[in-house]
């Protein structure tokens, strides 16, 4: 009898540095002006199962996350947890989430987020990523259109718990976003991995009173630019060759 050898675990890492014209989270503008957002993630993959964790820094905020993902052909299922830590500790909270991504002629993603600490309610998000142009010769370049829509189903004011905080003013659609971006796989960093440069523009129609808040003003429509660099090493980098 021949026994199959166990699959070797592939360890990967990812470091990002993005610079955005504003910091938007779940459709809510949390910071205006140029914002640098560094992040780091590490993970291990055994066959179709991936376990990952990481941290990202925002103005006045640090996020720590972990997730498990299962790849089934063109589909990817994932679930995880995010801990949001703010300088004002009373604003810190935790969200659980589950998501489903299907990749075909375009990529579609559906996510459900549940705040289990400060707000205690659900938020839903759907997004699409449509490639419109690709340059396969080195250095490879890709142009894509991206869009998303948010739906609040439980993170607004709760009459049964009036002392609870709320992220949104009411139930229903929170925002609709649309963007255009480009990625350039710049270079291979020796035996470390690959570096990719990205840039683009994003816009958002605000449909909830909370997403309209932009500092001291309210805005129904927002536009901002973004750029960034990503370095991937380990198992994930080998898939980019």
N, C-alpha and C positions, 0 to 999 in steps of 0.2 A: 504494500500500500504506500502511495506517495502522499506525503503531507505537504500542503501548500505553506510556503514560508509566510510569516506574518508581514503585513505591509509596514514598511519603514515610515516612521513619522517624519514629516517635512516641517521644519521650523522656518518661519518667515518673519520679517519685520518691515515696518513702513514708517517713514518720517515725513511730515508735511509742514510746509510753511505757506499759509495763504494770507494775502493782503486784500481786504475788501473795502468797498466804499461805505459799508455799514454792516452791522452784525444783526442778522435776522434769524429768529428761532421760532419755529412753528407759526410763521407769518407775523410774529411780533418783532418790532424794531427795538432792539435792546441797546444799541450804540450807533451813533452817527459819526461820519468822518472816516478817515483811513484807520482801519483796525487790523492789526497783525494777530494771527491765530495759529500758533504752533501746536503740533500734535505728534504723538508717538504711539505706535501699536505693535504688539507682538502676538504671534499665534502659532498654533501647531495644527497640522492637518494629517489625518489618517484616513486614507481612501476618500470617501465622500463627506466625512465629518470634519468640521473645523471648530476649534475653540480659540477665541481671541479676546484680548483685553487691551485697554490703552487709556490715555488721558489727553485732554485738549484744554488749552488755555484761552479764555476770552477776557475782555475787560471786566475786572471785578469778579471774575467767576472761574472756577476750575471744575471740569467735568471728568469723572472717572467711570469707565464702562467695561462691561464684559458681555460676551454673547457666544452662543452656539449656533452653527449653521450646518445644514444638510443639503448637499447638491444632488439633485435627481434629474439627470439629463439637462434640459434647458431651464429647469426650475430650481430655485434656491429658497429653502425655508430657513428662517432664523428667529431666534428669540433671545432676549437679553435684558439687561438692567443698566440704568444710568443714574449716577449720583451727582447732583448739581450742588456744588459748594460755593456759596457767595460770601463776600466779605461781611455782609450783614447776615449773621448766621440764621436769623429768623426767616430768611427767604430761601434757605437751603431745602432741597426736596429730593425725592427719588421717583423715577418712572420705570415701569416695566413695559416691554414692548414685544410685539410679534410681527413678522413681516413675511411677504411672499414676493419673489421676483421671478419674472419669466422673460427669457431672452429669445427673441426671434428676429424678425426684420427690424424690430425696435425693442427696447427694454421697458417693461412696465413693472411698477412696484406698488404694492399696497401694504400699508402699515397701520397698526393700532397701538396707541400709546396710552398708558394708564398711570396717572399720578396716584401714588399710594401713601403720600405723606402730607404735603402742605395743602394741595387743592382737592385731591381725591375725586378724580373723574377721568373720562376718556376723551381722546382726540384722535381723529382718523385722517390719514393723508394718502393720496394717490399721486403717482408721478410717472412721467414717461421721458425717455431719452432716445431721440431719433437721430441716427447718424445720417449726415447729408453729403459728406465728402470725405474721401480717404486718399492719402498718398502713401502707398505701401513701400516705396523705396527709401532707404536710409537717407536722412532721418525721417522716420515715419511720422505722419501728421494726420490728425482727424478733426473734422468740424462736425458739431452736433447741435441740435435744438433740444431744449429741455423745458418741461412744463410740470406744474404741480397744482393741486387744489387741496385745501384743508377743510375739515368739517368738525366743529365742536359738538360733542354729544354729552358732555358732562363736566367740562371745566369752566362753566360759567357760574353765576350766582345760584346758590342753593337755598331755597326758602326754608327747607327743613333744617339747614345748618347755617343760619345767617352769619355766624362768626367765621366761617371758612373763607379763605381767600379765593379769588377767581382769576383765571388767565384771560377770559373772554367776557364780553358784555352779555351774550346770549347764545342760544343754540342756533345751529345752522352753519352755512358756509362762512369761513373766516377770511379766505383770500384765494386768488388765482394768480399763479406766477408763470412767466414765460421768459426764456433766456436763450442766448446763442453763445457757444463757446468753442474753443479750439485747444487741442492738446498736441504737443510736439515732444516726441521721445528723443530727448536731446543727445544723450550719450550713455555709454556703459562706463561705470566707475570701476574699472579694473575687475577684480574678483568680487567686489562688494555687491553690485547690483546695477539697476537702471535708474536714471534720473529723467523725469518728465516735467516739462514746463506747460502751464496752462494759463489761459486768459479768456475773458468773456464779459458779457453784459447781461444783467438780469433786470426784469421789471416785475411789478406786482400790483394788482388791483386789490384794494383793501375793502372787505365787505362787512367787517365787524367793527364796532366802535373802538375796541381795544387795538386792532391791527392798524387803525387809522392814526393812532397816536404816534407823533414823530417829534419828540422833545416837547416844546411848548405849543406846537401846532398840530393840526390834524390834516392828513393827506389821504386822498382817495387813490392816488397812483404814485408809485415810487420807481425810480430807475437808479441802478448803481453798477459799477464795474468791479471786477475782481481779477486777481492774478495769483499764481502760486507755483511752487515747485514740490514735487513728490519724489522721494527716493525709496525704492523697494529692493529688498535683498532676501536671500534664502530661496525657499521653494517657489514662492510666487514670482520671483525675478526670473527663474528658469523658464516659466511659461511665456515670457516676453521675448525670448530669443527669436 
